[in-house]
Amino acid sequence: MLTHDELELFRRQGWVLLPGFLAADLTELTAELGRVFPSNEQYWAEPDKFPQLRGGQFDSVRTIPTGIPRLDLLPFQERFRSIAEQLTGSADLRIMRGGYQAKFTDAADFGQILHLDYTNHTLVVLPEGDASTMVGFFAYFSEVTKDTGPTMVVSHEHTRHVADTHLRREEWADVYAHEEPLLCGPGTLLVYDYRTFHRGSALTGARARRVTLSFAYGVAAPWHGFYSWPNRADEPDVGRLIAWLSPRERSLIGFPRPGDDYWTAETIEAVARRYPGFDGMPYLSAGRSSGQPR
């Protein structure tokens, strides 16, 4: 959870940086990321060998699941969930999306306009108040300098008058005047309110590289939508992820919790057929103890 000072900073400006949050796991995570993305040396030795990382600014995103347990299970960890519960005031949460990305200089135009991310997940507008219904996370696995495409952010203090969700520079020069780059070391975690204006910036350094994981938690609400889970449900990696997760973790991607009326002997058997390796016993046991039909 965030400390008192971190929480106050988050509420005042809309984000907080947590240096070293992933430091203990950084070596192992970096090694696993080497199975997904080339190193700086590998990429720049022959950039044309990696057309899948070049073109559009999101072409180099690898959404979860990747098929690598350490990478796929990272956003489900209790330490992230506890922060999301603290900032939303809810224990009934969903992981809205998740993806790793490697950016290289000139691989794409990574410069964005200031925007709000909640538009990816809802047709309505997030309500005001201390509790946000959606909280975003960026984990940085490489050093972020002014040359490696830092995330640019604008404090809530300068955007309370803004009703738009995407801000063109020529129309909102007063807001852009207050943006600041988030510079940090590898292992840093950015926690940001989904009502915070931010943008990706261009990599300007020669042969620069930036590797991140971005994901988001949202409260369970009928007006929130997933970004990448159900539409990939029949992929083998998704089935493996569902088998790896605990019942509590599965609830974060939309599974009813044990004890819910959804779970009967028939639905448990059907879900197990759909996802080989799925353990239905926790759901069956909860149904028995709560008197649910079987």
Backbone hydrogen bonds, N-H to C=O, Kabsch-Sander energy under -0.5 kcal/mol:
donor,donor_aa,acceptor,acceptor_aa,energy
7,L,3,T,-2.7
8,E,4,H,-2.3
9,L,5,D,-2.2
10,F,6,E,-2.4
11,R,7,L,-2.4
12,R,8,E,-2.1
13,Q,9,L,-2.6
14,G,9,L,-0.6
14,G,10,F,-2.0
16,V,191,V,-2.1
18,L,189,L,-3.1
21,F,18,L,-1.4
22,L,187,G,-2.9
23,A,20,G,-1.5
25,D,22,L,-0.9
26,L,22,L,-0.7
26,L,23,A,-0.9
29,L,25,D,-2.7
30,T,26,L,-2.7
31,A,27,T,-1.9
32,E,28,E,-2.0
33,L,29,L,-2.4
34,G,30,T,-1.1
35,R,32,E,-1.7
36,V,33,L,-1.4
37,F,33,L,-2.9
43,Y,39,S,-2.7
44,W,40,N,-2.5
45,A,41,E,-1.3
46,E,42,Q,-0.8
46,E,43,Y,-1.0
49,K,46,E,-2.2
50,F,47,P,-2.1
53,L,50,F,-1.9
54,R,51,P,-1.6
55,G,107,A,-2.7
56,G,54,R,-0.5
59,D,56,G,-1.5
61,V,58,F,-1.6
62,R,100,Y,-3.4
63,T,61,V,-0.6
64,I,98,G,-2.5
71,L,68,I,-0.6
72,D,68,I,-2.7
73,L,69,P,-2.5
74,L,70,R,-0.6
76,F,73,L,-1.2
77,Q,74,L,-1.8
80,F,77,Q,-1.0
81,R,77,Q,-2.0
82,S,78,E,-2.9
83,I,79,R,-0.9
84,A,80,F,-2.4
85,E,81,R,-2.7
86,Q,82,S,-2.0
87,L,83,I,-2.2
88,T,84,A,-1.8
89,G,85,E,-2.0
90,S,85,E,-0.5
93,L,91,A,-1.0
94,R,218,G,-2.7
95,I,252,L,-4.1
96,M,94,R,-0.8
96,M,216,A,-2.3
97,R,216,A,-0.8
99,G,214,S,-2.3
100,Y,62,R,-2.5
101,Q,212,T,-2.4
102,A,60,S,-1.0
103,K,210,R,-3.0
105,T,208,A,-1.7
107,A,104,F,-2.2
109,D,55,G,-0.5
110,F,108,A,-1.1
112,Q,200,G,-2.5
114,L,167,L,-0.7
115,H,198,H,-2.2
116,L,165,T,-1.5
118,Y,194,Y,-0.9
119,T,116,L,-0.7
120,N,117,D,-2.2
121,H,118,Y,-2.0
122,T,118,Y,-0.9
132,S,87,L,-1.8
132,S,130,D,-0.6
135,V,217,Y,-2.9
136,G,192,Y,-3.1
137,F,215,F,-2.8
138,F,190,L,-2.2
139,A,213,L,-3.0
140,Y,138,F,-0.5
140,Y,188,T,-2.5
141,F,139,A,-0.6
141,F,211,V,-2.7
142,S,211,V,-0.6
144,V,184,C,-3.2
145,T,143,E,-0.6
148,T,145,T,-1.2
149,G,202,A,-0.7
151,T,182,L,-0.5
152,M,199,R,-2.9
153,V,180,E,-2.3
154,V,197,F,-2.0
156,H,13,Q,-1.3
158,H,155,S,-2.1
159,T,156,H,-1.6
160,R,156,H,-0.7
162,V,159,T,-1.9
167,L,114,L,-2.9
168,R,166,H,-0.6
171,E,168,R,-1.1
172,W,168,R,-1.8
175,V,172,W,-0.8
176,Y,172,W,-2.1
177,A,173,A,-1.6
178,H,175,V,-1.8
179,E,176,Y,-1.4
180,E,153,V,-2.4
182,L,151,T,-2.3
183,L,181,P,-0.9
184,C,144,V,-1.2
187,G,140,Y,-3.5
188,T,185,G,-1.3
189,L,18,L,-1.8
190,L,138,F,-3.3
191,V,16,V,-2.5
191,V,189,L,-0.5
192,Y,136,G,-2.5
193,D,14,G,-2.8
194,Y,134,M,-1.8
196,T,193,D,-1.8
198,H,115,H,-1.7
199,R,152,M,-2.0
204,T,147,D,-0.8
204,T,202,A,-0.6
205,G,147,D,-2.4
208,A,205,G,-1.3
210,R,103,K,-2.2
212,T,101,Q,-2.4
213,L,139,A,-2.0
214,S,99,G,-2.6
215,F,137,F,-2.0
216,A,97,R,-1.4
217,Y,135,V,-2.7
218,G,94,R,-2.7
219,V,133,T,-2.4
220,A,92,D,-2.4
221,A,219,V,-0.8
224,H,221,A,-1.9
225,G,121,H,-2.0
227,Y,96,M,-2.3
228,S,96,M,-0.6
232,R,229,W,-1.8
233,A,230,P,-1.6
235,E,232,R,-2.3
238,V,235,E,-0.9
239,G,235,E,-1.7
240,R,236,P,-2.3
241,L,237,D,-2.1
242,I,238,V,-2.4
243,A,239,G,-1.8
244,W,240,R,-1.9
245,L,241,L,-1.9
250,R,246,S,-2.8
251,S,247,P,-1.5
252,L,248,R,-0.5
252,L,249,E,-1.2
253,I,250,R,-1.9
254,G,251,S,-1.2
255,F,250,R,-1.9
260,D,257,R,-2.2
263,W,260,D,-1.6
264,T,262,Y,-0.7
268,I,264,T,-2.6
269,E,265,A,-2.0
270,A,266,E,-2.2
271,V,267,T,-2.7
272,A,268,I,-2.2
273,R,269,E,-1.7
274,R,270,A,-1.9
275,Y,271,V,-2.4
278,F,275,Y,-2.2
280,G,278,F,-0.8
283,Y,280,G,-0.6
284,L,280,G,-2.4
285,S,281,M,-3.2
286,A,282,P,-1.7
287,G,283,Y,-1.9
288,R,284,L,-2.2
289,S,285,S,-2.4
290,S,286,A,-1.6
291,G,288,R,-1.0
292,Q,287,G,-2.8
